[in-house]
Amino acid sequence: MTDAPASFALVPGAATSPVILHVPHSSREIPAGVRSGIVLSDAELERELDHMTDSHTAEIAGRAAGLAGLTPWRFVNRVSRLVVDPERFPDEREEMAAVGMGAVYTRTSHREELRRADTDPGPLIERYFRPYARAMTEAVAERLAATGRAVIVDVHSYPAQPLPYELHGGGPRPPVCLGTDAFHTPPGLLAAAREAFAPCGQTGLDSPFSGTYVPLDFYGTRSEVGALMVEIRRDTYMTEPGGPAGPGLSRLAGSLAALVDAVSG
C-alpha cells in the first residue's frame, strides 16, 4: 500500500456544480522518501520551494469556494511539485524537459542540480503522477455525468520577475495571466474571466505562461470540458518569494468566486 491516495484531495462541492478548481502547485510538502533523492541542502531546498511553490493558491481557491453561490469542487495537490509535477507530460511531449523540468524535475528554478541527471523517474511517476492523473480524470468524468459539462479552472501564481527556468519569460507579466487552449477555452469562459478579474488589475493572455490542464482522456475530443488557467502575479497578493499573504488575497478570492458564479449556471 502506498501513500499516493493521500497526496491529493478532492474536496466536494455542490452536486450540480460543473466547476473544478484545480490547485496543483500550492504545497511545500516533500515526503522523506522523496527528499532523500534531492541533492540540495535543507536551506537550499527551502529557498527552491519559495521560488517554485504557488504559495497561498489553495487558500485563494478555498475562500472562493466559500464565497461562490454554487460551491465548486476542488482538486488540490497535497505534495510539492518537486515530488512530481502533475501538469507536465511524463514523456518526450513535454517542452520543459529541455530545462530538466519534465514530470520529475532534475534541475532547479535557477537551472542548477536538483536531482542527479541519471535519476529514474519511473517510481515517482507510478507512485504519485499516475494516481493523480486517474483521480483527476475521474473527477471530471463525474462532473460530466452529473451536469453534462465540466469547467476546470487551474489556479496558479508566478513571480513578478522571471526565473531562469522560464522558456517564455520575455513577454508581458500582467497581474493576472489567463492561459487558454484553442479547443477547451470557449470565448464565453475567457470573457467571464476577464470581467471577474478586472478589479485585480490588467489581465493578459498566455504570457508568461500559456495553455491549461485537461486530463488526456478528454483532451481535444470532449468540448463539454472547458478549461482555463488563472496565473496570478505573486506581488499582487504576497511577499516574494515564499512570504506571507497580504490584503490582495481577499480581492483575488472574490474575483475567482465571481468567475465560478459566471460559469456555474
N, C-alpha and C positions, 0 to 999 in steps of 0.2 A: 504494500500500500504506500503510495507516495503522498506528498502534501500538495500536489498540484491543484486539487479542487479548492484548497484554502487560499490559493494565490490570486484569486479574483472573486468578485462578489456581484451577483445580480440582485439589485435592490428593487423589489416590486413597486410598480406604480399602479395607476388605475387600470382596471380590466379593459376599458375602452380606449386607452391611450395608445396611439401608434408610435410614440416618440421614445427613443432610447438615447439617453445622454451617455456617451462613451468617454471614459476618463482613463486613458492608458498610461499616462506618464507622471502621475501625481505622487507616487510612493517613493520613499527612500529606502525601503526595506530590502536587505540582501541576506538570504539565509546563509548560515555558517558554511554549509557545504559548497555554496557558490562563491562565497568570499575567498575561500582558500585558493581559487583559481585566478584571482585578480592580483596583479603584481604590485599595485600601489600600496604605499603605507596608509595607515588609518587616516592621517591628516590629509594626505593627497586624495584619498577616496572621498572624504567629506567635502573637499573642495570640488571634486568632479561631480558629486551629487548636487552641490549648489548650482553648478552650471547647467546640468542636464535634466534636473527634475523640474517638471511643470508645477512648481510649488503652489499650493492652495487651490488648484483647479478642482479637486474633489469637493472642497468646501463651497466653491462657487456653484458647482453643479448641485450640491446638496441644498444650498439655500434657494437656488432657482426652483428646484423640485417642490420645496415647501411653499413657494410663492405662487406657483402656477395654478390656474383654475382646475386643470385636469392633471393630476400628478403623473409626470413621465416616469418611465423605468430608467434605472441607472446601471450601467455595467462598468465596474471600477476595478482596475488592476491594483492588487494589494502588494505587489513587489515592484522593485525598481526596474526601469528599462535597461539597466546594466545587467540584469539577470537574463532576460530576453526582451527584445522589442517586438511586441505583438503586431505592430503595424508594418513591419518590414517583410518583404518576401524572404523565405528561407532558402532561396536558390539564386541562380545567376540573373534572374529578372531584376534584382534589387540594385539600383544605381548607387546607393550608399555603401555597398560593399567595396567600392573603389577607395573609400577612406576608412576601411576597417569597421564599418557600422552597418553590417547586414543584420539579420535577426539576432545574432550573438556578436556583440561588439568585441573587437580586439584592439581598438585604438580609442583614445580619449577625445574629448572635445577640442583639445589642442594638438591632436594627431600624434600623441605620444602613446607608448605601450600601455595597454590596459590588461590584456591577457597575452600569453605567448602566441605568436603567429601560428604555431602548429596546433593550437587548441582544437580538439574535435568538438564541433558544435552539437553533434548528434544527441548526446544525453540531455542537454538543456532544451533542445528543440522538442524532444519526446516528453520530457517531464513538465515543461511549462508552456511552450508555444502551442503545441497541437491541442492540448486540453482547452486552452483559452480560445483558440480558433473554433473548436467544436461547440463550446458553450455559447460563444457569440453568434454563431450560425443558428443554433437552436433558439436563442433569444429573438432573433429577427424572424425566424420561421413562426414562432409563437405569436408575434405581433401581426404577421400576415394572416395567420389563421383566425385570430381574434377580431381584427379590424379591417382586413383586406389590403392593408398597406403597412409600411414601416418607414419611419423617418429617423435616421441616425445622425445625431449631432455630436461631432467629435470635439471635445473640449481640451484645448492645448494652451500653452503660453510660450513665449520666445523672448530672448534678451534684447534689450534696446540696441546693443552693439553686436555686430556679427561675430560669431565664434569661428575659429579656423576650420572646423569640420564642415561648415556650411558650403554646399556646392553652388548655391544661387543667392549668396548673401549680399550681392552688389546692388540690388534693387531697392524699391521703397520699403520702409518698415513702419507702416501706419499703426495707430493704436489698436485697431482690430483688423486682422487679415482674414479674409474669407477664402478658404480653399475649396475648389469646386471640381466636379467631374462632369465631362460633357454628356454622359448618359444619365447619371444619377442625381444631378443637381438641376432640377427644373427652374425656370425663371421665377416662378412664384415663391419658391423656397429662398432663393437668393434675394429677391426683393423684400421679403419679410425680414430677413436677417439685416439687411441694410437699414431698414426702418427701426428695427428693435434696438440696434446698437448705435444709432445716431447720437443718443445722449452721451456716449462714451468717447466721442471724437470721430475723426475720419475713419471710414472703413475702406480697405483696399482689397484687391483681388489677386490671389495666387502669388503674392510676393510678401515676404521672402520664402514662403512655403506654399506648395500647391497640392491639389488632389484631396481626396478624402477616403475614409475607410469604409469598405463594403466587403463582407465575407465573400470568398471566392465562389461559393455555390450560387450566389445571386449576381455576381459582378458582370455587367454588360448584357444580362439576359432578362432581369426582372425589373421593369421600370416602376413597379409598385414600391420598390425600395428606393427612397430618396435619401440623399446624404449630403452633408455639408461639414466642413472643418472650420471651427472657430479658433483662430490663433490670436491670443491676447498679448500685447506687448507688456512685459513684466513691470516696467517702470510706471505703468498706469495704475497699479494696484498693490505693489510690494516694493521692499527694499532689495535691490540686486547686489550680489547674487545670493539666493537662498535665504533672504531675510524675512522679517515679519510682514504680514499683510497690512495694508492701510485702508483708508476710507473708500478708495476706489473699488474695493471688492464688493461692497454692497450695491453700488451702481451697476457693476457688471452682472451680478446675480439677478438684479431686476430686469436688465436687458435680456439676459438669457431666458428668464421666465416669460418675458413678452414674446420672444421668438417661439417658445414652446406653445404658448397660448395661440399664436397666429397660425401654427401648422397643425394643431390638435383637432380642429373642427372638421 
